[in-house]
Amino acid sequence: MRTILIVPVLLAALATPAWASQCPRSIAALDDMMRQHGSMLSADKATEVEALRNKAEQAHVAGKHDEAMRAVQQARSAMGM
């Protein structure tokens, strides 16, 4: 019974650092997309994407990696990517 409980806890503990390192890469990829395709966005969309990008970076710094990845995904969606 203890083994059944320990395994998910260990998997979660090991996955969290890997997820955390994904945030900066995803934010950098979003920055690249903005540089390449940002001129095709309306001013409102560009502002929305930039706000979501900043939200992702702040969430990453605060240790909220799930929230950071959601914000990156929302920014990509707003760009139509």
SULNOR-V591393 format. One record per backbone hydrogen bond with DSSP energy under -1.0 kcal/mol. CO is the residue of the C=O (numbers start at 1). NH is the residue of the N-H. Records with the same first field share a line. If there is no record, write none. Layout:
BEGIN
CO->NH, NH
END
This chain:
BEGIN
1->5
2->6
3->7
5->9
6->10
7->11
8->12
9->13
10->14
11->15
12->16
15->19
16->20
17->21
22->26
23->27
24->28
25->29
26->30
27->31
28->32
29->33
30->34
31->35
32->36
33->37
34->38
37->40
38->41
42->46
43->47
44->48
45->49
46->50
47->51
48->52
49->53
50->54
51->55
52->56
53->57
54->58
55->59
56->60
57->61
58->62
59->64
60->63
63->65
64->68
65->69
66->70
67->71
68->72
69->73
70->74
71->75
72->76
73->77
74->78
75->79
76->81
END
